Amino acid sequence: MSSDIPNLPGLNFRDPRSYAMLRPQHNKIQYGYMLPRPPTVEHVEKHINEHSTKIRYTEPMLTSTGNIKAQQTFADNPLPTAMVPPGVLRFYAYFREEVTESNDETSRIRYVRIYAYLEDNTIMIEEQKQRNSGIDQGVLLKRMRALKPDAPQFGDQYVAADFNVGQNYEIYGITYHIYACDEFTERYFQEHDLQLGEFEKAPDDIFTVKRKLTERPIRVSRVNADKQNLKRFLEYDGKVLRFYCTWDDTGSMFGEKRNFVLVYFLVDGSIEIRQVLPPNSGRDNVANFLKKSKLINPQTKQPYQEQDFYVGQTIEVYNRRFFIYDADPFTRNYLDDKYGIHDWTSAINDSDSDDEAQAEMDKSKRVIAEYNGWGDPEDSAGYCTSLHPKPPKKDTIKLLNNDGKVLRFSAQFLNPAPQDRERRFVIAFFLMDDTVAVYEKPMRNSGFREGKFIQRTKLTNPATGKTFAASDFKIGATLTINSFTFITTEADEYSLGFMEADADQFPSSDLSNIINALRQQRDVVDSLHEAFQAKDPELQGRVKPSDMAVIMESIGMPKHEIATVLRRWENKLGFDYFGFMSALQ
């Protein structure tokens, strides 16, 4: 029927189902990689016919008197290429680079990695990065086909099978020596029955080795993490036993009797011996006769212990016999408390003792002058013993136990001036070092600047004559700080909880003592019961906290004790005086 229709535009009909409309795919996934799909026979023949037709109409006919044969100038891939799986052979190599105009080195070893790609026999050379090498590192040869040095132009090239361990390869003027390969390359050679050379050890670069030696970190002695040693350090740091002894050297030529001070350090059991030189002795002014070290007892072959020293004892120090004749008061008290009472009668005659030895003994008896109010009391006391005093030693255990613990109280001036009546302050007491700081709260239109009012420092309590302690702070306490008299009105939740947990130091926070004291006053308990019922005519069992505070103040209870009781029986509805009164029964 179609033949009866004229072949004119608009009269042709085709079935769209008779044509393949699929988009051809040029790639396929094989071995986990995306590889090009080989063309089909029909596709190749079609392109050949189209190309031949173009040549026929564009180029003249070529004539030849003989057969023309193309010559292949590159070698076939010797690898088993039935189907070459995609992969990379990685070899570790090095090359030697000459260094000129350098006094430190004449040549340098540079380490590289050679990558041989199996799919197209391209290679890439990458240098291993070294820290602070001072040279350009990274890719030395981009991925490409590399020609062999003896090959003609566009001739023989390197393929993956050419590389092996233990061989030299010249690539563009640089000779690389392969000394190892990675695990994948080794397994690939085994699977394809290829001979792999033995691994070698890469030579060290002398300059790099020398530089690493100079860049080594400073050796730090190992810290002993033993908890017993830490406890001993915290307990005995700075405490020493001081003994006075003599060395009788009159038996030798020009010998004499010399006085020494033996110091035993309790923190680690080491010993130091200092000589006491009289004026114009003619000897070198060397302070230490024996530097601080462990001293071995020749009889026990063990280091001397603190119990080995007493008055009348003779110890041997490197074939020198030292006679102990006295000790300072701290040493006497320490050994008596720990090992029992000793006889501390001096074992030397007054005629034999020198003024210098006596002066050394009297150092611990110097009188500390009274604090005059200037500077830090501890620093001022240090100048009473030395022109160059050492910084005061801190209580390390107290610092560790109370680090970050601060007691904060709201306060105001006691008997303030009219312009100071609305001013409010926060007094902070730092438990780690017993320092006090005062901060002023911001008040709108007060005319006073908020923030730090008194800088954090150690202050003396005029009421006790000593520095402020934690027990001096409580609600309702009157504190004189830098001539300003404050009265504390409140405390934060942390401070109240801390004081209740340490009731021995803060008696006003001990709820049991407060209850026991009220139980002994029956008339006071009866008056409290009547006062609470007067505030609660409906007998609901609760009153306002403000009414409770007024009732407690009427019987003379301190404000801090009122806060302690209120914290125990206060809830969202008010103060539960039923529970409070039942506790007093």
C-alpha positions as CSV (number, residue, x, y, z in Angstrom):
1,M,0.0,0.0,0.0
2,S,2.9,2.3,0.7
3,S,4.1,1.9,-2.9
4,D,0.8,3.6,-4.1
5,I,1.6,6.8,-2.2
6,P,3.8,9.3,-4.0
7,N,7.2,9.9,-2.4
8,L,6.5,13.4,-1.5
9,P,7.3,15.4,1.7
10,G,4.6,14.8,4.3
11,L,3.5,11.6,2.7
12,N,6.3,9.4,4.2
13,F,5.5,7.3,7.3
14,R,8.0,5.5,9.5
15,D,7.6,3.3,12.6
16,P,9.6,4.8,15.5
17,R,9.8,1.4,17.1
18,S,11.9,0.1,14.3
19,Y,14.9,2.3,15.2
20,A,17.2,1.8,18.2
21,M,17.1,5.0,20.2
22,L,19.5,3.9,23.0
23,R,22.4,6.2,23.7
24,P,25.6,4.2,23.2
25,Q,27.9,3.7,26.2
26,H,31.6,4.2,25.6
27,N,32.9,3.0,29.0
28,K,32.5,-0.1,31.1
29,I,33.5,-1.1,34.6
30,Q,36.1,-3.9,34.9
31,Y,38.3,-4.8,37.8
32,G,36.7,-2.0,39.7
33,Y,37.9,0.6,37.3
34,M,36.2,2.5,34.5
35,L,37.7,1.3,31.2
36,P,36.9,2.1,27.5
37,R,34.5,-0.3,25.8
38,P,36.0,-1.8,22.6
39,P,34.1,-0.9,19.4
40,T,31.9,-3.4,17.7
41,V,32.7,-4.8,14.2
42,E,29.8,-2.9,12.6
43,H,30.9,0.4,14.2
44,V,34.5,-0.1,12.9
45,E,33.4,-1.0,9.4
46,K,31.1,1.9,9.2
47,H,33.9,4.4,10.2
48,I,36.3,2.7,7.8
49,N,33.9,3.0,4.9
50,E,33.2,6.7,5.7
51,H,36.9,7.4,6.0
52,S,37.7,5.7,2.7
53,T,35.0,7.6,0.9
54,K,36.4,10.9,2.2
55,I,39.9,9.9,1.1
56,R,38.7,8.8,-2.4
57,Y,37.2,12.2,-3.1
58,T,39.8,14.4,-1.5
59,E,43.2,12.6,-2.3
60,P,44.6,11.5,-5.6
61,M,45.1,7.8,-6.3
62,L,48.4,6.6,-4.9
63,T,50.5,4.4,-7.1
64,S,53.5,2.3,-6.0
65,T,55.9,0.0,-7.8
66,G,56.3,-2.2,-4.7
67,N,54.8,-3.3,-1.5
68,I,54.9,-0.7,1.3
69,K,55.3,-2.2,4.8
70,A,55.1,-0.1,7.9
71,Q,58.0,-0.7,10.3
72,Q,57.2,-0.9,14.0
73,T,59.8,1.1,16.0
74,F,58.7,0.3,19.5
75,A,58.8,-3.0,21.4
76,D,55.8,-5.1,22.2
77,N,54.6,-5.2,25.8
78,P,56.3,-8.3,27.2
79,L,53.8,-8.6,30.0
80,P,51.1,-11.2,29.8
81,T,48.5,-9.0,28.0
82,A,45.6,-11.3,27.6
83,M,43.9,-8.8,29.7
84,V,46.1,-6.4,31.6
85,P,44.4,-5.4,34.9
86,P,44.6,-1.8,35.9
87,G,47.1,-1.2,38.6
88,V,50.3,0.7,39.5
89,L,53.7,-0.8,40.3
90,R,55.5,1.2,42.9
91,F,59.2,1.0,43.3
92,Y,61.4,2.7,45.9
93,A,64.6,4.2,44.5
94,Y,67.2,6.9,45.1
95,F,69.7,8.9,43.0
96,R,72.9,10.7,44.0
97,E,73.0,14.4,43.3
98,E,76.3,16.2,43.2
99,V,76.6,19.3,45.5
100,T,79.1,22.0,44.7
101,E,80.4,25.0,46.7
102,S,79.5,23.4,50.0
103,N,81.9,22.6,52.9
104,D,79.4,20.2,54.6
105,E,78.8,17.8,51.7
106,T,79.9,16.8,48.2
107,S,76.8,14.8,47.2
108,R,73.4,14.2,48.5
109,I,71.1,11.1,48.4
110,R,67.6,11.9,47.3
111,Y,64.9,9.2,47.7
112,V,62.1,8.8,45.2
113,R,59.1,6.6,44.3
114,I,58.8,5.3,40.7
115,Y,55.2,4.5,39.6
116,A,54.7,2.3,36.6
117,Y,51.1,2.2,35.3
118,L,50.2,-1.1,33.8
119,E,47.3,0.1,31.6
120,D,49.4,2.4,29.3
121,N,53.0,1.8,30.4
122,T,53.4,5.4,31.6
123,I,55.7,6.2,34.5
124,M,55.8,8.9,37.2
125,I,58.6,9.8,39.6
126,E,57.8,11.4,42.9
127,E,60.3,12.5,45.5
128,Q,59.6,11.6,49.2
129,K,59.1,14.7,51.2
130,Q,61.5,15.5,54.0
131,R,61.0,18.2,56.6
132,N,63.1,21.4,56.1
133,S,65.1,19.9,53.2
134,G,65.5,23.3,51.5
135,I,64.9,21.8,48.0
136,D,61.8,21.5,45.8
137,Q,60.1,18.3,46.4
138,G,57.1,16.5,45.0
139,V,56.7,15.2,41.4
140,L,60.1,15.1,39.5
141,L,58.6,13.5,36.4
142,K,55.0,13.8,35.4
143,R,53.1,10.8,34.2
144,M,54.3,10.1,30.7
145,R,56.0,7.6,28.4
146,A,59.7,7.8,29.0
147,L,62.3,6.8,26.4
148,K,65.3,4.7,27.1
149,P,68.6,6.6,26.9
150,D,70.0,4.5,24.0
151,A,66.8,4.5,21.9
152,P,66.6,6.3,18.5
153,Q,64.2,9.2,18.1
154,F,60.6,8.1,18.8
155,G,62.1,4.7,19.5
156,D,62.1,2.3,22.4
157,Q,60.4,3.3,25.6
158,Y,60.3,2.0,29.2
159,V,57.4,-0.3,30.0
160,A,56.3,-1.7,33.4
161,A,58.1,-5.0,32.9
162,D,61.5,-3.2,32.5
163,F,61.7,-2.2,36.2
164,N,63.1,-4.5,38.8
165,V,64.7,-4.3,42.3
166,G,68.4,-3.9,42.4
167,Q,68.8,-2.4,38.9
168,N,69.9,1.1,37.7
169,Y,67.7,3.1,35.2
170,E,68.7,6.2,33.5
171,I,65.7,8.5,32.8
172,Y,66.4,11.8,31.2
173,G,69.9,12.1,32.4
174,I,69.3,10.9,36.0
175,T,70.3,7.4,37.1
176,Y,67.9,5.9,39.6
177,H,68.7,2.8,41.6
178,I,65.7,0.7,42.8
179,Y,66.2,-0.9,46.2
180,A,62.6,-2.0,47.1
181,C,59.0,-2.1,46.1
182,D,55.6,-2.2,47.8
183,E,53.5,-5.2,48.7
184,F,51.2,-5.0,45.6
185,T,54.2,-5.0,43.2
186,E,55.8,-7.9,45.0
187,R,52.5,-9.9,44.8
188,Y,52.1,-8.9,41.1
189,F,55.5,-10.3,40.2
190,Q,54.7,-13.6,42.1
191,E,51.4,-14.0,40.3
192,H,52.9,-13.6,36.9
193,D,56.0,-15.7,37.5
194,L,58.4,-12.8,37.1
195,Q,61.7,-12.8,38.9
196,L,62.0,-10.0,41.5
197,G,65.4,-8.9,42.8
198,E,66.4,-9.0,46.4
199,F,65.5,-5.9,48.5
200,E,68.4,-3.7,49.5
201,K,68.9,-1.2,52.3
202,A,68.9,2.4,51.1
203,P,72.1,4.3,51.9
204,D,71.9,7.1,54.5
205,D,72.4,10.7,53.5
206,I,75.3,11.9,55.6
207,F,74.1,15.5,55.7
208,T,70.6,14.5,56.8
209,V,71.9,12.3,59.5
210,K,74.1,15.1,60.9
211,R,71.2,17.5,60.8
212,K,68.9,15.2,62.7
213,L,71.6,14.8,65.4
214,T,71.7,18.6,65.9
215,E,67.9,18.8,65.9
216,R,67.3,16.2,68.6
217,P,65.3,17.5,71.5
218,I,67.0,18.2,74.8
219,R,66.9,15.2,77.0
220,V,64.7,15.7,80.0
221,S,65.1,13.5,83.0
222,R,62.3,11.1,83.5
223,V,59.7,12.3,86.1
224,N,59.1,9.7,88.7
225,A,55.3,9.2,88.9
226,D,55.4,7.2,92.1
227,K,52.6,8.5,94.3
228,Q,54.7,7.7,97.4
229,N,57.5,10.0,96.2
230,L,54.9,12.7,95.4
231,K,53.4,12.5,98.8
232,R,56.9,12.7,100.4
233,F,57.8,15.7,98.2
234,L,54.6,17.6,99.2
235,E,55.1,16.8,102.9
236,Y,58.9,17.3,103.3
237,D,59.8,19.8,100.5
238,G,62.1,22.4,102.0
239,K,62.6,20.5,105.3
240,V,66.1,19.4,106.3
241,L,67.9,17.9,109.3
242,R,70.9,20.0,110.2
243,F,73.8,18.4,112.2
244,Y,77.0,20.1,113.3
245,C,80.1,18.0,113.0
246,T,83.9,18.2,112.9
247,W,86.6,16.5,110.9
248,D,89.9,16.0,112.9
249,D,92.7,16.1,110.3
250,T,95.5,16.9,112.8
251,G,97.2,13.6,112.1
252,S,98.2,14.7,108.6
253,M,100.8,17.3,107.7
254,F,99.4,20.8,108.1
255,G,96.1,19.3,109.2
256,E,93.7,20.9,111.6
257,K,90.3,20.4,113.1
258,R,87.6,21.7,110.8
259,N,84.0,22.4,111.4
260,F,81.2,21.4,109.1
261,V,77.4,21.5,108.8
262,L,75.8,18.2,107.6
263,V,72.4,18.7,105.9
264,Y,70.1,15.8,105.4
265,F,67.2,16.4,102.9
266,L,64.0,14.7,104.0
267,V,62.4,14.9,100.6
268,D,64.8,12.4,98.9
269,G,67.4,11.3,101.6
270,S,70.3,13.1,100.0
271,I,73.1,14.6,102.0
272,E,75.1,17.8,101.6
273,I,78.1,18.9,103.7
274,R,79.0,22.6,104.0
275,Q,82.3,23.7,105.6
276,V,82.4,26.6,108.0
277,L,85.5,28.8,107.4
278,P,86.8,31.1,110.1
279,P,88.0,34.5,109.1
280,N,91.4,34.6,107.4
281,S,91.6,30.8,107.3
282,G,93.6,30.9,104.1
283,R,91.3,28.4,102.4
284,D,89.3,28.9,99.3
285,N,85.8,30.1,100.0
286,V,84.0,26.9,98.7
287,A,80.7,26.6,100.3
288,N,80.0,22.9,99.7
289,F,82.5,20.3,100.9
290,L,80.2,17.5,99.5
291,K,77.5,18.3,96.9
292,K,74.0,17.1,97.4
293,S,74.0,13.4,96.7
294,K,73.2,10.0,98.3
295,L,75.9,9.0,100.7
296,I,76.6,5.2,101.1
297,N,77.1,3.8,104.6
298,P,80.3,1.6,104.3
299,Q,79.0,-0.8,107.0
300,T,75.5,-1.5,105.5
301,K,76.4,-0.7,101.8
302,Q,73.1,1.2,101.8
303,P,72.5,5.0,101.7
304,Y,72.4,6.7,105.1
305,Q,68.9,7.1,106.6
306,E,67.7,9.8,108.9
307,Q,67.7,7.5,111.9
308,D,71.5,6.9,111.5
309,F,72.4,10.4,112.7
310,Y,72.5,11.4,116.4
311,V,74.9,13.3,118.7
312,G,78.1,11.4,119.3
313,Q,77.8,9.4,116.1
314,T,80.9,9.2,113.8
315,I,80.1,8.8,110.1
316,E,82.6,8.0,107.3
317,V,82.5,10.2,104.2
318,Y,84.9,8.9,101.5
319,N,87.5,7.8,104.1
320,R,87.0,11.0,106.2
321,R,85.5,10.5,109.7
322,F,83.1,13.2,110.7
323,F,82.0,13.5,114.4
324,I,78.5,14.8,115.1
325,Y,78.4,17.0,118.2
326,D,75.1,18.9,118.0
327,A,71.9,19.5,116.0
328,D,69.4,22.4,115.5
329,P,66.1,22.5,117.3
330,F,64.0,21.3,114.3
331,T,66.2,18.2,114.0
332,R,65.9,17.4,117.7
333,N,62.1,17.7,117.7
334,Y,61.6,15.8,114.5
335,L,63.7,12.8,115.5
336,D,62.3,12.8,119.0
337,D,58.7,12.7,117.7
338,K,59.4,10.0,115.2
339,Y,62.0,7.7,116.9
340,G,61.6,8.5,120.6
341,I,63.6,10.7,123.0
342,H,67.3,11.1,122.2
343,D,70.1,12.5,124.3
344,W,71.0,15.8,122.7
345,T,73.7,16.9,125.1
346,S,76.4,18.6,123.1
347,A,79.4,16.3,122.7
348,I,82.0,19.0,122.2
349,N,83.7,21.2,124.8
350,D,83.2,25.0,124.7
351,S,87.0,25.5,124.2
352,D,86.9,23.4,121.0
353,S,83.9,25.1,119.5
354,D,84.6,28.0,117.1
355,D,82.6,31.2,116.8
356,E,81.7,30.4,113.2
357,A,80.1,27.1,114.1
358,Q,78.2,28.8,116.9
359,A,77.1,31.5,114.4
360,E,75.8,28.8,112.1
361,M,73.8,27.2,114.9
362,D,72.3,30.6,115.9
363,K,70.9,31.3,112.4
364,S,67.6,29.5,113.3
365,K,67.3,31.6,116.5
366,R,67.1,35.0,114.8
367,V,64.2,37.1,116.0
368,I,61.7,38.2,113.4
369,A,60.8,41.9,113.7
370,E,57.2,43.0,114.1
371,Y,55.2,43.7,111.0
372,N,55.0,47.4,110.4
373,G,52.1,47.4,108.0
374,W,54.1,48.0,104.9
375,G,54.1,45.4,102.1
376,D,53.5,41.7,102.5
377,P,54.1,40.3,106.0
378,E,55.9,37.2,104.6
379,D,58.2,39.2,102.3
380,S,59.0,41.6,105.2
381,A,59.9,38.6,107.5
382,G,62.2,37.3,104.8
383,Y,64.3,40.5,104.9
384,C,64.9,39.8,108.6
385,T,67.1,36.8,107.8
386,S,68.7,37.8,104.5
387,L,69.4,40.8,102.2
388,H,68.3,38.7,99.3
389,P,65.4,36.6,100.7
390,K,63.8,33.8,98.8
391,P,60.2,34.0,97.8
392,P,57.9,32.6,100.5
393,K,57.0,29.0,100.0
394,K,53.4,28.2,99.2
395,D,51.4,25.5,100.8
396,T,51.2,23.1,97.8
397,I,48.7,20.7,99.3
398,K,46.4,23.6,100.1
399,L,46.7,24.9,96.5
400,L,45.9,21.5,95.1
401,N,42.9,20.8,97.3
402,N,41.3,24.3,97.1
403,D,42.1,25.3,93.6
404,G,39.1,27.2,92.2
405,K,37.1,27.3,95.5
406,V,35.8,30.7,96.3
407,L,33.4,31.9,99.1
408,R,31.3,34.8,98.0
409,F,29.2,37.1,100.2
410,S,27.0,40.0,99.5
411,A,27.9,43.0,101.7
412,Q,27.2,46.7,102.4
413,F,28.7,49.4,104.4
414,L,28.2,49.4,108.1
415,N,26.8,52.9,109.2
416,P,27.2,54.3,105.7
417,A,27.1,57.9,104.6
418,P,23.9,59.1,102.9
419,Q,25.5,58.7,99.4
420,D,26.7,55.2,100.2
421,R,23.5,53.7,101.5
422,E,22.5,52.1,98.2
423,R,26.0,50.7,97.4
424,R,26.3,46.9,97.4
425,F,29.4,44.8,97.2
426,V,30.6,41.2,96.8
427,I,33.4,40.0,99.1
428,A,35.3,37.0,97.6
429,F,37.5,34.8,99.8
430,F,39.9,32.5,97.8
431,L,40.5,29.3,99.8
432,M,43.6,28.3,97.8
433,D,45.8,31.2,99.2
434,D,43.6,33.0,101.8
435,T,43.3,36.2,99.7
436,V,40.4,38.6,99.7
437,A,38.9,40.7,96.9
438,V,36.0,43.1,97.0
439,Y,33.9,44.0,93.9
440,E,31.2,46.7,93.7
441,K,27.9,45.8,92.1
442,P,26.5,48.0,89.3
443,M,23.8,50.4,90.5
444,R,21.9,52.6,88.1
445,N,22.5,56.4,88.6
446,S,24.6,55.8,91.7
447,G,27.6,57.9,90.5
448,F,30.0,55.1,91.5
449,R,31.8,52.9,89.0
450,E,31.2,49.2,89.3
451,G,33.9,46.5,89.3
452,K,37.0,46.0,91.4
453,F,36.8,47.9,94.7
454,I,39.7,46.2,96.6
455,Q,42.3,44.2,94.7
456,R,42.8,40.6,95.5
457,T,45.5,40.3,98.2
458,K,46.2,39.0,101.6
459,L,44.8,41.2,104.3
460,T,44.9,41.4,108.1
461,N,41.8,41.1,110.1
462,P,42.0,43.9,112.7
463,A,39.7,41.9,115.1
464,T,42.2,39.0,115.3
465,G,45.5,40.6,114.3
466,K,46.0,37.8,111.8
467,T,45.4,37.4,108.1
468,F,41.8,36.7,107.2
469,A,40.8,33.0,107.4
470,A,37.8,31.2,106.0
471,S,36.2,31.0,109.5
472,D,36.0,34.8,109.7
473,F,33.3,34.9,107.0
474,K,29.7,34.2,107.6
475,I,26.3,35.9,107.1
476,G,26.0,38.9,109.5
477,A,29.7,39.2,110.1
478,T,31.3,42.6,110.5
479,L,34.5,42.8,108.5
480,T,37.0,45.7,108.4
481,I,38.9,45.6,105.1
482,N,41.3,48.4,104.2
483,S,39.6,50.7,106.7
484,F,36.2,50.0,105.1
485,T,33.7,48.3,107.5
486,F,31.3,45.9,105.8
487,I,28.5,43.7,107.0
488,T,27.7,40.6,105.1
489,T,24.0,40.1,104.2
490,E,23.9,37.0,102.0
491,A,26.0,34.1,100.6
492,D,25.8,32.2,97.4
493,E,24.6,28.6,97.2
494,Y,28.1,27.2,96.7
495,S,29.4,29.0,99.8
496,L,26.5,27.9,102.0
497,G,26.9,24.3,100.8
498,F,30.7,24.4,101.4
499,M,30.4,25.7,104.9
500,E,27.7,23.1,105.8
501,A,30.0,20.3,104.5
502,D,32.8,21.6,106.8
503,A,30.9,22.2,110.0
504,D,34.0,22.0,112.2
505,Q,35.5,25.1,110.6
506,F,32.1,26.9,110.3
507,P,30.0,26.2,113.5
508,S,27.2,28.4,112.4
509,S,26.5,26.0,109.5
510,D,26.2,23.0,111.8
511,L,22.5,22.2,111.9
512,S,22.7,19.5,114.5
513,N,24.4,21.9,117.0
514,I,21.8,24.5,116.3
515,I,18.9,22.1,117.0
516,N,20.6,20.7,120.1
517,A,21.1,24.2,121.5
518,L,17.5,25.1,121.0
519,R,16.3,21.8,122.6
520,Q,17.9,22.8,125.9
521,Q,15.9,26.0,126.0
522,R,12.3,24.8,126.4
523,D,10.9,28.2,127.1
524,V,12.4,29.5,123.8
525,V,10.9,26.5,121.9
526,D,7.4,27.3,123.4
527,S,7.7,31.0,122.4
528,L,8.7,30.0,118.9
529,H,5.7,27.7,118.6
530,E,3.3,30.5,119.7
531,A,5.0,33.0,117.3
532,F,4.6,30.6,114.3
533,Q,1.0,30.0,115.1
534,A,0.3,33.7,115.4
535,K,1.7,34.1,111.8
536,D,-0.3,31.1,110.6
537,P,-3.9,31.4,112.1
538,E,-5.2,28.7,109.6
539,L,-2.5,26.2,110.9
540,Q,-1.3,25.3,107.4
541,G,2.2,24.5,108.7
542,R,4.1,27.2,106.8
543,V,5.0,30.9,107.1
544,K,6.8,33.3,104.9
545,P,10.6,33.1,105.1
546,S,10.8,36.8,106.0
547,D,8.4,36.2,108.9
548,M,10.5,33.2,110.0
549,A,13.7,35.4,110.0
550,V,12.0,38.0,112.2
551,I,10.9,35.4,114.7
552,M,14.3,33.9,114.9
553,E,16.0,37.2,115.3
554,S,13.7,38.0,118.2
555,I,15.2,35.1,120.2
556,G,18.8,36.3,119.4
557,M,19.7,33.7,116.8
558,P,22.6,34.8,114.5
559,K,21.8,35.5,110.8
560,H,24.0,32.7,109.6
561,E,22.2,30.1,111.8
562,I,18.9,31.5,110.5
563,A,20.0,30.9,106.9
564,T,21.1,27.3,107.8
565,V,17.7,26.5,109.4
566,L,15.9,28.2,106.5
567,R,17.8,26.1,103.9
568,R,16.7,22.9,105.6
569,W,12.9,23.5,105.9
570,E,12.2,26.0,103.2
571,N,10.2,24.9,100.1
572,K,8.2,26.5,97.4
573,L,5.2,27.2,99.7
574,G,7.3,28.8,102.4
575,F,9.0,27.8,105.7
576,D,7.8,24.4,107.1
577,Y,7.6,25.3,110.7
578,F,5.8,22.0,111.5
579,G,8.9,20.0,110.5
580,F,11.2,22.5,112.3
581,M,9.2,22.3,115.6
582,S,9.0,18.5,115.4
583,A,12.8,18.4,115.2
584,L,13.0,20.4,118.4
585,Q,10.8,17.9,120.3
